[in-house]
Amino acid sequence: MILPSKHLSQDRALLTVGALVLRHLQSSKTVSALWEDLKHSDSTEFGKVASLSYDSFVLCLDLLYAMNAIELVDGVICRRKR
């Protein structure tokens, strides 16, 4: 589920979705604002975002948090400063 495999396409792997999330996270956003940005995105570079479920989106946020790529500050998600 984290990496693409024989049974999971590249555009649905959590690392690919995580890259798309980080691209949309140029400024701090709430979870719902980030979700709406992804749903209304017309980017086809990573496949169809419209087919992304909310469950996969939340798993992607969990993965990014575990990788120390994002953090939650005062109720908004922002990129972790390196």
C-alpha positions as a Markdown table, in Angstrom:
| # | Residue | x | y | z |
|---|---|---|---|---|
| 1 | Met | 0.0 | 0.0 | 0.0 |
| 2 | Ile | 2.9 | 2.3 | 0.6 |
| 3 | Leu | 4.7 | 1.4 | -2.5 |
| 4 | Pro | 3.3 | 0.4 | -5.9 |
| 5 | Ser | 3.1 | -3.3 | -6.5 |
| 6 | Lys | 1.6 | -5.8 | -8.9 |
| 7 | His | -1.8 | -5.3 | -7.4 |
| 8 | Leu | -1.6 | -1.6 | -6.6 |
| 9 | Ser | -1.1 | 1.0 | -9.4 |
| 10 | Gln | 1.5 | 3.7 | -9.0 |
| 11 | Asp | -1.1 | 6.5 | -8.8 |
| 12 | Arg | -2.7 | 4.9 | -5.8 |
| 13 | Ala | 0.4 | 4.2 | -3.7 |
| 14 | Leu | 0.7 | 6.3 | -0.6 |
| 15 | Leu | 4.2 | 7.6 | -1.5 |
| 16 | Thr | 2.8 | 8.9 | -4.8 |
| 17 | Val | -0.2 | 10.5 | -3.2 |
| 18 | Gly | 2.1 | 11.9 | -0.5 |
| 19 | Ala | 4.2 | 13.7 | -3.1 |
| 20 | Leu | 1.0 | 15.2 | -4.5 |
| 21 | Val | -0.1 | 16.3 | -1.0 |
| 22 | Leu | 3.3 | 17.9 | -0.4 |
| 23 | Arg | 3.0 | 19.7 | -3.7 |
| 24 | His | -0.3 | 21.2 | -2.6 |
| 25 | Leu | 1.0 | 22.1 | 0.8 |
| 26 | Gln | 3.0 | 25.2 | -0.1 |
| 27 | Ser | 1.3 | 27.1 | 2.7 |
| 28 | Ser | -0.3 | 25.9 | 5.9 |
| 29 | Lys | -3.8 | 24.5 | 5.5 |
| 30 | Thr | -6.4 | 22.7 | 7.5 |
| 31 | Val | -7.1 | 19.1 | 6.7 |
| 32 | Ser | -10.4 | 19.9 | 5.0 |
| 33 | Ala | -8.9 | 22.7 | 2.9 |
| 34 | Leu | -6.1 | 20.4 | 1.8 |
| 35 | Trp | -8.7 | 17.7 | 0.9 |
| 36 | Glu | -10.7 | 20.1 | -1.1 |
| 37 | Asp | -7.6 | 21.3 | -3.0 |
| 38 | Leu | -6.8 | 17.7 | -3.9 |
| 39 | Lys | -10.3 | 16.9 | -5.0 |
| 40 | His | -10.5 | 19.9 | -7.2 |
| 41 | Ser | -7.0 | 19.6 | -8.6 |
| 42 | Asp | -6.8 | 19.2 | -12.4 |
| 43 | Ser | -3.3 | 17.6 | -12.1 |
| 44 | Thr | -3.0 | 14.4 | -14.1 |
| 45 | Glu | 0.7 | 13.9 | -13.5 |
| 46 | Phe | 0.0 | 11.4 | -10.8 |
| 47 | Gly | -3.2 | 10.0 | -12.2 |
| 48 | Lys | -6.8 | 10.7 | -11.3 |
| 49 | Val | -7.0 | 12.4 | -8.0 |
| 50 | Ala | -10.8 | 12.2 | -8.1 |
| 51 | Ser | -10.6 | 8.5 | -7.5 |
| 52 | Leu | -8.7 | 9.1 | -4.2 |
| 53 | Ser | -10.8 | 8.1 | -1.2 |
| 54 | Tyr | -10.8 | 10.1 | 2.0 |
| 55 | Asp | -9.4 | 7.0 | 3.8 |
| 56 | Ser | -6.4 | 6.9 | 1.5 |
| 57 | Phe | -5.9 | 10.6 | 2.0 |
| 58 | Val | -5.8 | 10.2 | 5.8 |
| 59 | Leu | -3.4 | 7.2 | 5.6 |
| 60 | Cys | -1.2 | 9.4 | 3.4 |
| 61 | Leu | -1.2 | 12.1 | 6.0 |
| 62 | Asp | -0.3 | 9.5 | 8.7 |
| 63 | Leu | 2.6 | 8.3 | 6.6 |
| 64 | Leu | 3.9 | 11.8 | 6.0 |
| 65 | Tyr | 3.6 | 12.6 | 9.7 |
| 66 | Ala | 5.5 | 9.4 | 10.6 |
| 67 | Met | 8.2 | 10.3 | 8.1 |
| 68 | Asn | 8.5 | 13.8 | 9.7 |
| 69 | Ala | 7.5 | 15.5 | 6.5 |
| 70 | Ile | 4.5 | 17.3 | 7.9 |
| 71 | Glu | 3.4 | 18.6 | 11.3 |
| 72 | Leu | 0.2 | 19.8 | 13.0 |
| 73 | Val | 0.6 | 23.3 | 14.4 |
| 74 | Asp | -2.5 | 25.1 | 15.9 |
| 75 | Gly | -4.9 | 22.9 | 14.0 |
| 76 | Val | -3.3 | 23.4 | 10.6 |
| 77 | Ile | -1.0 | 21.1 | 8.6 |
| 78 | Cys | 2.3 | 22.5 | 7.5 |
| 79 | Arg | 5.5 | 21.2 | 6.0 |
| 80 | Arg | 8.1 | 20.4 | 8.7 |
| 81 | Lys | 11.1 | 22.7 | 8.5 |
| 82 | Arg | 14.4 | 20.9 | 8.0 |
